C-alpha cells in the first residue's frame, strides 16, 4: 500500500462532508459520498471520517494489487488495514465492504482518478 497516497486521499476525503462531497468535481470523492450514503443505512455507527479511512485505504491499495481480490490478497489487506486504521476506522468486515465497492468503482473508472491528490 502506498502510505503517502493513503494520507493524501484521506485528507481530501475527510475535508469534504458527505453532503458537499456528493457534488464535488473529484469523481472519486463524489463516488465515496454516494456509496457512504447508501451504506450508512446498513452501518449507522460508521461515521464519515471512519469511512474515509476505508475509502482512502482502497484507493491506496488498488493499484498495488491490480484490483485482484483473492483470499491471499484479502489476508494481506486485513493486516495492512489493522496497521493503518489504529484505533480509528471501521472493523475489517465493514472496511472490506467499502474497499470492495471502491475497488469495483476504480476498476470501472480507472485508478488514475485518485492519483491527482
C-alpha positions in Angstrom: 0.0 0.0 0.0 1.2 3.5 -0.8 1.1 5.3 2.5 1.6 8.7 1.1 -1.3 8.2 -1.3 -3.4 6.9 1.6 -2.7 10.1 3.7 -3.3 12.4 0.7 -6.6 10.6 -0.2 -7.7 10.5 3.5 -7.0 14.3 3.9 -9.0 15.0 0.7 -12.0 12.9 1.7 -12.3 13.9 5.3 -12.3 17.6 4.4 -15.4 17.1 2.3 -18.5 16.3 4.3 -20.8 13.8 2.6 -23.4 16.4 1.6 -20.9 18.5 -0.2 -18.7 15.7 -1.4 -21.5 14.3 -3.5 -21.3 17.4 -5.6 -17.5 17.5 -5.8 -15.6 17.9 -9.1 -13.5 15.0 -8.0 -15.2 11.8 -9.3 -13.8 9.5 -6.6 -14.8 11.9 -3.8 -18.3 12.1 -5.3 -18.4 8.3 -5.5 -17.4 7.9 -1.9 -20.1 10.3 -0.7 -22.7 8.4 -2.8 -21.6 5.0 -1.6 -21.3 6.2 2.1 -24.9 7.4 1.8 -26.1 4.0 0.7 -24.1 2.1 3.2 -24.9 4.4 6.1 -28.3 2.7 6.4 -26.6 -0.6 6.9 -23.9 0.7 9.2 -25.3 3.7 11.0 -22.5 3.5 13.6 -19.8 4.3 11.0 -19.0 8.0 10.8 -17.9 9.7 7.6 -14.3 10.2 9.0 -14.1 6.4 9.7 -15.5 5.5 6.3 -13.0 8.0 4.7 -10.1 5.9 6.1 -11.5 2.8 4.4 -12.1 4.6 1.1 -8.6 6.1 1.2 -7.2 2.6 2.0 -9.0 1.2 -1.0 -7.6 3.9 -3.3 -4.0 3.4 -1.9 -4.1 -0.4 -2.2 -5.9 -0.9 -5.5 -3.0 -0.3 -7.9 -0.6 -2.4 -5.9 -2.9 -5.4 -6.1 -4.1 -4.5 -9.6 -7.7 -4.8 -8.4 -7.2 -8.5 -7.9 -9.0 -9.6 -4.7 -8.5 -13.2 -3.7 -8.1 -14.8 -0.3 -4.4 -14.2 -0.1 -4.8 -10.6 -1.1 -7.6 -10.1 1.5 -5.4 -11.5 4.2 -2.6 -9.1 3.3 -5.2 -6.2 3.1 -6.7 -7.1 6.5 -3.2 -7.0 8.1 -2.5 -3.7 6.4 -5.8 -2.3 7.5 -5.2 -3.2 11.1 -1.9 -1.3 11.0 -3.3 1.7 9.1 -6.5 2.2 11.0 -5.1 2.0 14.5 -7.9 2.8 16.9 -10.0 4.6 14.2 -11.9 3.4 11.2 -14.5 0.6 11.0 -13.7 -3.0 11.8 -12.4 -5.1 8.9 -15.7 -6.6 7.8 -17.2 -3.1 7.2 -13.9 -1.7 5.8 -13.8 -4.8 3.5 -17.2 -4.0 2.1 -16.3 -0.3 1.5 -13.0 -1.5 -0.1 -14.7 -4.0 -2.4 -17.1 -1.4 -3.7 -14.4 1.2 -4.1 -12.2 -1.3 -6.0 -15.2 -2.1 -8.2 -15.6 1.6 -9.0 -11.9 2.0 -9.6 -11.9 -0.9 -12.0 -14.6 0.8 -14.0 -13.3 4.3 -13.9 -9.5 3.9 -13.7 -7.1 4.0 -10.9 -5.6 7.3 -12.2 -8.7 9.3 -11.0 -7.4 9.2 -7.4 -3.7 10.0 -8.3 -4.1 13.7 -8.7 -4.3 14.4 -5.0 
